[in-house]
Amino acid sequence: MVSGSRSASVKDVAAAAGVSLGTVSNVLNRPHRVKPDTRARVERAMVDLGFVRNESARQLRTGTSQTLGYVMLDATNPFFTDVAQGIELAAEAADLSLFLCNSNNSARREDAHVARLIQQRVQGILITPVNPHSPALEVAVQRGLPLVLVDRARHDNAFCSVSVDDVLGGWLAVMHLIERGHTRIAFIGGSMELGQVRERLEGAQRAWAESDLPPEDLVVLETEALSVREGLAAGERLAGLARHPTAAFCANDMVALGLLQQTITLGLKVPSDLAIIGFDDIDFAGAAAVPLSSVRQPRMDLGRAAARLLLDETTNGDHHHQQLVFTPEVVGRASTAPVRG
């Protein structure tokens, strides 16, 4: 070991192994160029000296890091943590680390995170943006930094993106309820500024129109956020309506779980008094007091696919942007089960 508190350096390793500084550098960065016996001698010296590679110094020399960054929309929503896990698995397979950032649905926080990741010289950024057309995303690209949209899409070819067909998902959810005999349904979702909410409502409205049901019997309740708290509040609002819907399609599972809880608190039964279907199919959906039907998104697959697109952009000179769209599916559970007469 190196005496005192000083960390072992590359020079120390070279001296202990009896090789040049260039050989040690090759072992660290291009091991395939070093003869196996020499490489083994250098690696033994590293272990004996307790050598730890100075990644910060390497980053300064090369101008890049061994790190990816993911700016998630809402760390309290298990959907995004599952997506992050898929990204992390792909990053680990490429021997890279992952920075996780949480914008908490704030464009200001999102811009700050993107700026910091650029400063950190990450290899690339994955982001679920508040606004897919944010100028901050353009800045990253102008700096030559690869960027992939996750669970979002644009109508141009400016970035790679990975998303789910939200219009189809909304259609599937409402058709699932209509097929169970419901003719007055509430759509409960967050701000219509969110593309996912608008598209899921669009799909719901298409299913309604195709079924020749009166437009006024598809009730739209807009919430301030896609959260359990907003689902609880929506339950109170539904109870105050003159004509009660017999079913509800919630724009995500967090809202649906809050609505489920409030419905039970009010002394109503699910699904006989109110059938409920959510969107995302997070793990908590199937574990709810009344197992929740949901439109499933392949959460970890979204993350893996996004990371692979980003890695391809960072390493492939012939890279072309791709917009991958996954197909959702309904998972029916007790919260929408047909009620026996």
N, C-alpha and C positions, 0 to 999 in steps of 0.2 A: 504494500500500500504506500501511497505517497505520504511523506511525513507531514505533520502539522494539519491545518485545516484546509490547505490548498487542494482543490480537486485535480485529479489526474488529467493531463492534457494529451493531445495527439502526439506531441513530442515525447512525452513520457512513455506512451505506448510503443512508439517507434523504437525508442532506445531499448526498452525491455524486450521487444521482439527481435531486435537486431535487423530492422528493415528501414526503408526510407519513409519520409512523411507521405510521399505519393502513394506508396503501397497501403499505408493505413487508410488514406483517403479512399482508395479503390475498394478496400474491404468494406468501408462504410457506405459507399455510394454505388460501386460497380463490382460487387463481389465475384461476378462471373469472370472478371478479367484476371483474377488472382489464382495462382496454383493452389490446389486444396491444402497441401501441407503448410504452405506459407500462410494461407488464410486461417488455418487452425491455430498456428503459432500466434498470430496477431489477436485472434479472438481470446486465446488463453491469457495473453498479456492484459487485455481489457478487463477480463474477469478478475485476475489477480490484483490489478491496480484499482478496481472499483470504478473504471472509466464510465462516465455517462455522457452521451453525445449532447453537445450544445446545439439544440435545435434552433434557438434564436439566432445564433451566429450563422448557421447554415441558411436560415431564411434571409438574413441580411445579404449574404453573398449571392444567393440565387434569385432573390426577389419574389419567391413564392414559398408557401408553407405546405405542410402535409395535412392540411385541414380543410374541411368543407364547413359551410355555415348553413343552418336552416332557421329561417324566421317564421315561426308558427303564428297562427292567428290568435289562438286562445289555449293557453296551457292548462286551463281548468277543464277543457273538453277532452275526454279520453280518445275521441276520434283522432285528434292531432298528435297525441302522444303515441298512438299506435302507428300513425304515418311516420313519425320520427323514428320509431323503432325499426321500421323497414328501411329507412334511409341509413340508419346507423349500421345495420347488418351489411348493407352493400358497401358502405365506407370501410368497415373493418375488413371485408374481403379484399379490398384494394389497399390495405395497410394504411388507411387514413383515419384521422380523428374527426370528430364532429362537434362544432359549436352549436348549441341550441339557444335561440333567442325567442322571446315572447312579446309580440306587439300589443297583445291584449286589446285587439280591435281598434288600435289607435294609429292613425296615419303618421302622427308625429313620432311616436315610439318606433314605428316601422322604419321611417327615414333615418332615425338615429342609429338603429341597429345595422342597416345597410351601410351607412357611412363608416361605422366601426369595423365591420367585416372587410370593407375595402382597405381600411388602414392596416388591418391585420394581414393583408395580402393572402387571404384564403384562396384556395385553388378555384373555388366557384361558390355560388350562392343558390340555395333552394329556398323558395319563399311562397307562402300562402298569403298573398297581399290583400290589404283592405280594398285597394283599387288596382286591378290589373294594368291600368293605364297610368299609374303613378310616375311622375317625372324621375323619381329616385331610381326606378328600375332602368330607365334610359341612361342615367348617369353611370350606373355600373357597367352597362354594355359599352358605353363610350370609353370607359377605362380599360376595355379589353377583357372584362371579367365575365366568364360564362355564367349564365343565370337561367334557372328553370322554374317555371310556375308550377306549383303543386296544388291540386284540387281547384284549379282555376284555369281558364282558357281565354285567349284573345282571338279576334277574327282576322289577325294578320299573321305573318310568319316571323315576327321579331324575336321570339323566344321559343325554345322547346317548352312544352307543357304536358301535364298529365292530369286528367280530370275524369269525371263520371258524367254520363248523359243524364243531367238533372231533369230535363223535360220528360224523358222516358220514365225516370224514377217517380216523378209526380203523377204521371199517367197511371203507372202501375199501382201506386198506393190508392188512388181514388177508385180505380176499377176494382181493386180488391174489396173495397167497402161497398161499392154498388152491387157487386156480385153477391154480397151477403144481405142485400135487400134494403140498404140505407138510401134514402131519397132526400135527406136534409143533412148536410155535412158542413162542418166548420174547417176551414184551413187556418192554421195558427202558425205564424212565422215572424221572423225578425224584420228589420228595416228592409223595405223594397229597394234600397240602395245596394243591397248585396245581390250579386248576380245569381247565386244559388237559390235564394229565396224567390226571386222573380221567375226563374226558370222552373222551379218546382211548382209554383202556383200556375204557371203557364201550362204545364203538363196536367195538373189537376183540372184546369178549366177545359182543356181539350177532351179529357175523359168525360167530363160532365156534359159538354155539348154533344159529343158522339152518342151519349145515352139519352138525348132528347129530354133532359130534366130542366126544370125552370131555373134560369140563371140566379134568381133571388134565393134559391134554396142551397146555393153554395156560399156560405157566409165566410167572409174574410176578416180575421182579427189580426191586426199587425201589432207586434210586440217591439219593445225597445231593444231587446237582445235575444239571442238564442240560448237561454239559460233556464235552469230549474226554477229560479225565482219567477221568471216571466211566465213559465208554465203554470205555476201556482196562481198567479194573478189572472191568467187566462181562464182558469177554472171558475174563479169568482165571476168573471165577466160572462161566461157561458150561462151560469146559474141565473144571471139577471136578465137574460133574453126572454122576450115574451113567448117566442116559439123556440123550444130547445132542439138543437141538432141531436140526432141519434148517434152520430159518429164524428170523430175529429181526425184530421190528418195534420200532424205537426211537422214543421220544416226540419227539425232534428230531434234526436232522442232525448236530449237534455230538456227541451220544452215538453216533450211527451211524458217524461218521467215526472216532471212537476205537475202536469195536468192530471196524471194518474193519481198522484198523491192527494191532490186537492179534491178530486172527484170522490175518492174513498173517504176523505175527511168530512165531506158534506153528506155522507151517509148514502151515497149512490153506489150502484154496482157496475163493475166493468166485466163483461161488455153489455149486459142486459139494459142498463140505463144509458151508457155511453161507451161505444167502441172506440179504441184509440190505436192509431198506427203512427210510428215515428219514421226517422230517416237516419241512416248510418249503420245501425245494428252494432252499437258498442256492446262490450261485454255485459254492462249493467242491464241492458235491455232484457236479455233472457233470464236475468237473476232477480227481476222486480217482483214485488208481492203478487202481482198478476203479470205473468211473463208477457212482455211487450212485443207486438208485431212491429216489424220495421222493414225499411228498404235497405238492403245490405249494400255497402260499398266495400270493395276489397282494400281495406285500409293499409295493411302492410305492403301489399302488392303495389299500391300507389307510390309509397315511399321508395321501394326498391326500384321501380321503373324510373322514377324521377332521378334518383341517384345515378343510375346507369346511363341515362341520357346526358347528365352533367359530366360524368367521367368520360364519355365518348367525345364530348365537345372539348374537353381539356387535353385529350391525347390523340384524337383522330383528325388529321389534316383534311380529310375528305368529309368531315362531319356536315350533315344537313339537318336543320331544325325539323323536329317531328312534333306533332300534336296527337298524343295518345288519348283515346277516349274509351274508358271501361264501361261495360254494361252492368247496370244494377239489377237486383232481383229482390222480390218480396219474400220475406221470411214470416210466415203466418204463425202466430202463437195465441195464447188464451185471450188476449185483450181484444181480438177481433173474431173470436170463434162464433159460429152461428148459434143463436140463442134458441134452445128447444122450447116449443110451445107447451 
